[in-house]
Amino acid sequence: MRERKNALVLFSKVPEAGLVKTRLTVLKDGIFQPEVASALYHCMLFDVVEIIMAAMDDLEARTSFIDARTGEEVRDTYELVISTTPAPNAEAMRKLFEDAGTWPRDFVVIVDEGASFDEHYNHAFAQTWERGVDCILSMGADMPALTKADVIAGFDALHRLEGVEGGGIVLAPDQELGVSVIGWTRKTDFSHDGVFYNQQGLTVLPAYIQKAREAGLPALWLPPIPDVDTMADLMHNVTLVEALNYCAEHDDICPPWRTWDALKQMGWAEVRIMPNDLHDPREQIDR
């Protein structure tokens, strides 16, 4: 039986006050103290890891299958790789999880290095390929609305590309011109070069698409997943987190319960907006 190795690379920072989610804080244009924003990120990180692990359990519960191309029996295995920086943060990240207690699955912590976002992402991917994996899916830890279904859909899409000559990429957009998930297969000649802070002014999503188009690579679309960078992002995610926790009572969802609990303690359990008249005229509709 052949083992097909899959890895999810989770880019994450250690939740230190003043160094994470600063756009939510008074240090920039947010309203929270740095300690509050870092605590909220801490909850997001743990929720995202738990959701990923639950998805990997579901994926590994699937039976083996026969590869129609080779006739081999294939079994999928999944590994979580948490990538952080700088180097001293690797031990801090391990301790963060150890202090929280037992986790459902083991994971690996690596350090990504470089002079730019592109180089950091490339370095994390290179280290993960060296572990002998066949497919890499990657994402950030600031996505409390991530679901098991999102993770499963990402790997299913990668597996569809494995038999494609030259490979291909999968991606999910975020809510603001970027991507929340990106990945490709081992045989895919692709990188993150020129994507972040693109010299032609392209944002991340169109930069990835441009690279794929120029290389003649297929790209598979995944459902959008919002992240949390700004106060507007947070308000949107508050509504999603509340809904996910309620829906988990009635569906097979691993909910972001830590983030929901933190939001309630912060007094952010609901979002309301002031009435406005910035809508299309309704005189012909309302009577």
C-alpha positions as CSV (number, residue, x, y, z in Angstrom):
1,M,0.0,0.0,0.0
2,R,1.3,3.4,-0.9
3,E,1.1,6.2,1.7
4,R,0.2,9.6,0.3
5,K,1.5,12.2,2.7
6,N,-0.4,15.4,3.2
7,A,0.7,18.4,5.2
8,L,-1.1,21.6,6.4
9,V,1.3,24.4,7.0
10,L,-0.1,26.9,9.5
11,F,1.6,30.2,9.6
12,S,1.4,31.6,13.1
13,K,2.9,34.0,15.6
14,V,3.3,33.5,19.3
15,P,0.5,35.7,20.8
16,E,2.6,38.5,22.3
17,A,1.0,41.8,23.2
18,G,1.9,44.5,20.8
19,L,3.2,42.1,18.2
20,V,0.0,40.5,16.9
21,K,-3.2,41.9,15.7
22,T,-2.0,45.4,16.2
23,R,-4.6,46.8,13.8
24,L,-7.2,45.9,16.4
25,T,-5.4,47.9,19.0
26,V,-5.0,51.5,20.1
27,L,-1.4,51.3,18.8
28,K,-2.9,51.7,15.3
29,D,-6.5,52.3,14.4
30,G,-8.3,49.8,16.6
31,I,-9.9,50.1,20.0
32,F,-8.4,47.3,22.1
33,Q,-5.4,47.3,24.4
34,P,-2.6,45.1,23.0
35,E,-3.1,42.5,25.7
36,V,-6.7,42.1,24.7
37,A,-5.9,41.7,21.0
38,S,-3.2,39.2,21.7
39,A,-5.5,37.1,24.0
40,L,-8.1,37.1,21.2
41,Y,-5.5,35.9,18.7
42,H,-4.4,33.2,21.2
43,C,-8.0,31.9,21.2
44,M,-8.2,32.0,17.4
45,L,-4.9,30.1,17.1
46,F,-6.1,27.3,19.4
47,D,-9.5,27.1,17.8
48,V,-8.0,26.9,14.3
49,V,-5.6,24.1,15.4
50,E,-8.4,22.1,16.9
51,I,-10.6,22.5,13.8
52,I,-7.7,21.4,11.6
53,M,-7.0,18.4,13.7
54,A,-10.7,17.4,13.7
55,A,-10.7,17.7,9.9
56,M,-7.6,15.5,9.7
57,D,-9.2,12.9,11.9
58,D,-12.2,12.8,9.5
59,L,-9.9,12.6,6.5
60,E,-7.9,9.7,7.9
61,A,-11.1,7.9,8.8
62,R,-11.7,7.4,5.1
63,T,-10.8,4.0,3.7
64,S,-7.9,3.4,1.3
65,F,-8.6,3.5,-2.4
66,I,-7.2,2.2,-5.7
67,D,-5.4,4.7,-7.8
68,A,-6.9,4.3,-11.3
69,R,-3.7,5.4,-12.9
70,T,-1.3,3.0,-11.3
71,G,-3.6,0.3,-9.8
72,E,-1.9,0.9,-6.4
73,E,-3.8,0.9,-3.1
74,V,-3.3,4.3,-1.5
75,R,-3.8,5.5,2.0
76,D,-3.7,9.2,3.0
77,T,-2.0,10.5,6.1
78,Y,-2.0,14.0,7.4
79,E,0.4,16.1,9.4
80,L,0.0,19.6,10.9
81,V,3.1,21.8,10.6
82,I,3.1,25.1,12.5
83,S,5.5,27.6,11.1
84,T,6.6,30.6,13.1
85,T,9.3,33.2,13.3
86,P,11.8,34.2,14.6
87,A,13.8,31.2,15.8
88,P,13.3,31.6,19.6
89,N,9.5,31.5,19.1
90,A,9.6,27.9,18.1
91,E,10.2,26.8,21.7
92,A,7.7,29.4,22.9
93,M,5.1,28.0,20.5
94,R,5.7,24.4,21.7
95,K,5.4,25.5,25.3
96,L,2.2,27.4,24.5
97,F,0.5,24.2,23.4
98,E,2.1,22.0,26.1
99,D,0.8,24.3,28.8
100,A,-2.7,24.1,27.4
101,G,-2.8,20.4,28.0
102,T,-3.3,17.4,25.7
103,W,-4.1,17.8,22.0
104,P,-5.9,15.3,19.8
105,R,-2.9,14.9,17.4
106,D,0.8,15.5,17.3
107,F,2.2,18.4,15.3
108,V,5.5,19.8,14.2
109,V,6.9,23.3,14.8
110,I,9.3,24.8,12.2
111,V,10.9,28.3,11.8
112,D,10.4,30.2,8.6
113,E,13.1,32.7,7.6
114,G,13.7,35.3,4.9
115,A,13.9,38.9,4.0
116,S,10.3,39.1,2.8
117,F,6.9,37.5,3.2
118,D,7.6,35.6,-0.1
119,E,10.9,34.2,1.2
120,H,9.3,33.2,4.6
121,Y,6.5,31.3,2.8
122,N,8.9,29.7,0.4
123,H,11.2,28.6,3.2
124,A,8.3,27.0,5.2
125,F,7.2,25.1,2.0
126,A,10.7,24.0,1.3
127,Q,11.1,22.5,4.8
128,T,7.8,20.8,4.5
129,W,8.6,19.2,1.1
130,E,11.8,17.9,2.7
131,R,9.6,15.9,5.1
132,G,8.5,13.9,2.1
133,V,5.0,15.1,1.7
134,D,3.0,14.9,-1.6
135,C,0.6,17.9,-1.1
136,I,0.8,21.1,1.0
137,L,-2.2,23.2,2.0
138,S,-1.3,26.4,3.9
139,M,-3.2,29.0,5.8
140,G,-3.0,31.5,8.7
141,A,-4.2,31.2,12.3
142,D,-6.4,34.3,12.4
143,M,-9.5,32.6,10.8
144,P,-12.0,31.7,13.5
145,A,-14.7,31.0,10.9
146,L,-12.6,28.1,9.4
147,T,-14.5,24.9,9.3
148,K,-13.6,21.2,9.0
149,A,-15.3,21.3,5.6
150,D,-12.9,24.0,4.4
151,V,-9.9,21.9,5.3
152,I,-11.4,18.7,3.8
153,A,-12.3,20.6,0.6
154,G,-8.8,21.9,0.3
155,F,-7.1,18.5,0.4
156,D,-9.8,17.0,-1.8
157,A,-9.0,19.7,-4.4
158,L,-5.2,19.0,-4.1
159,H,-5.9,15.3,-4.7
160,R,-7.8,16.1,-7.9
161,L,-4.6,17.8,-9.2
162,E,-2.2,15.0,-8.3
163,G,-2.9,13.3,-11.6
164,V,-2.6,16.5,-13.7
165,E,0.6,16.8,-15.7
166,G,2.6,19.6,-14.2
167,G,0.3,19.8,-11.2
168,G,-1.7,22.9,-10.2
169,I,-2.7,25.1,-7.3
170,V,-5.7,25.5,-5.0
171,L,-6.7,28.7,-3.3
172,A,-9.4,30.3,-1.2
173,P,-9.8,34.1,-1.2
174,D,-10.2,36.1,2.0
175,Q,-12.6,39.1,2.3
176,E,-10.2,41.7,1.1
177,L,-8.2,41.1,-2.1
178,G,-6.0,38.4,-0.6
179,V,-6.0,34.6,0.0
180,S,-6.7,32.7,3.1
181,V,-5.7,29.3,1.8
182,I,-3.1,28.4,-0.8
183,G,-1.5,25.1,-1.7
184,W,-0.1,22.8,-4.4
185,T,1.2,19.4,-5.2
186,R,4.8,18.3,-5.1
187,K,5.1,18.1,-8.9
188,T,3.9,21.7,-9.3
189,D,6.7,24.1,-10.3
190,F,5.4,27.1,-8.3
191,S,6.4,29.5,-5.5
192,H,5.3,32.6,-3.6
193,D,7.9,34.8,-5.4
194,G,6.5,38.2,-6.3
195,V,3.1,37.7,-4.5
196,F,3.3,39.7,-1.4
197,Y,3.9,43.5,-1.8
198,N,3.8,42.9,-5.5
199,Q,6.0,45.5,-7.5
200,Q,3.2,46.0,-10.0
201,G,0.7,46.8,-7.3
202,L,-1.3,43.6,-7.6
203,T,-2.8,42.3,-4.4
204,V,-2.2,38.7,-3.3
205,L,-5.2,37.0,-5.0
206,P,-4.6,38.3,-8.5
207,A,-0.8,37.9,-8.1
208,Y,-1.2,34.2,-7.5
209,I,-3.6,33.9,-10.4
210,Q,-1.2,35.9,-12.7
211,K,1.6,33.5,-11.7
212,A,-0.6,30.4,-12.4
213,R,-1.7,31.9,-15.7
214,E,1.8,32.6,-16.9
215,A,3.0,29.1,-15.9
216,G,0.0,27.5,-17.6
217,L,-1.1,25.9,-14.3
218,P,-4.7,25.0,-13.4
219,A,-6.1,26.7,-10.3
220,L,-9.0,25.2,-8.3
221,W,-11.3,27.5,-6.4
222,L,-12.1,26.9,-2.7
223,P,-14.9,28.7,-0.8
224,P,-13.8,32.1,0.6
225,I,-12.7,32.2,4.3
226,P,-12.4,35.5,6.1
227,D,-9.5,36.4,8.4
228,V,-9.2,39.0,11.1
229,D,-6.9,42.0,10.5
230,T,-9.0,45.1,11.0
231,M,-11.9,46.2,13.2
232,A,-14.3,45.7,10.2
233,D,-12.9,42.2,9.8
234,L,-13.6,41.5,13.4
235,M,-17.2,42.7,13.3
236,H,-17.9,40.4,10.4
237,N,-16.2,37.5,12.2
238,V,-18.2,38.1,15.4
239,T,-21.4,37.3,13.5
240,L,-19.8,34.2,11.9
241,V,-18.4,32.9,15.2
242,E,-21.7,33.3,16.9
243,A,-23.5,31.4,14.1
244,L,-21.0,28.6,14.0
245,N,-21.2,27.9,17.7
246,Y,-25.0,27.8,17.5
247,C,-25.0,25.6,14.4
248,A,-22.6,23.2,16.1
249,E,-25.4,22.2,18.4
250,H,-27.3,20.8,15.3
251,D,-24.5,19.8,12.9
252,D,-21.1,18.1,12.7
253,I,-19.1,21.3,13.2
254,C,-16.0,21.8,15.3
255,P,-16.9,25.3,16.6
256,P,-14.5,28.2,17.5
257,W,-15.6,28.1,21.1
258,R,-12.6,29.7,22.6
259,T,-13.0,32.7,20.4
260,W,-16.7,32.9,21.1
261,D,-16.1,32.8,24.8
262,A,-13.4,35.5,24.6
263,L,-15.7,37.8,22.5
264,K,-18.4,37.4,25.1
265,Q,-16.0,38.3,27.9
266,M,-14.9,41.4,25.9
267,G,-18.6,42.5,25.5
268,W,-18.5,41.7,21.8
269,A,-21.1,39.0,21.6
270,E,-23.2,40.9,19.1
271,V,-22.7,43.6,16.4
272,R,-25.3,46.2,15.7
273,I,-25.3,49.0,13.1
274,M,-27.0,52.3,13.0
275,P,-29.9,52.7,10.6
276,N,-29.0,54.6,7.4
277,D,-30.6,55.6,4.1
278,L,-27.8,54.4,1.8
279,H,-30.0,52.0,0.0
280,D,-31.7,52.0,-3.5
281,P,-35.0,53.9,-3.6
282,R,-37.9,51.8,-2.4
283,E,-40.8,54.0,-3.3
284,Q,-41.9,51.5,-6.0
285,I,-41.5,48.5,-3.6
286,D,-42.8,49.6,-0.2
287,R,-46.4,50.7,0.0
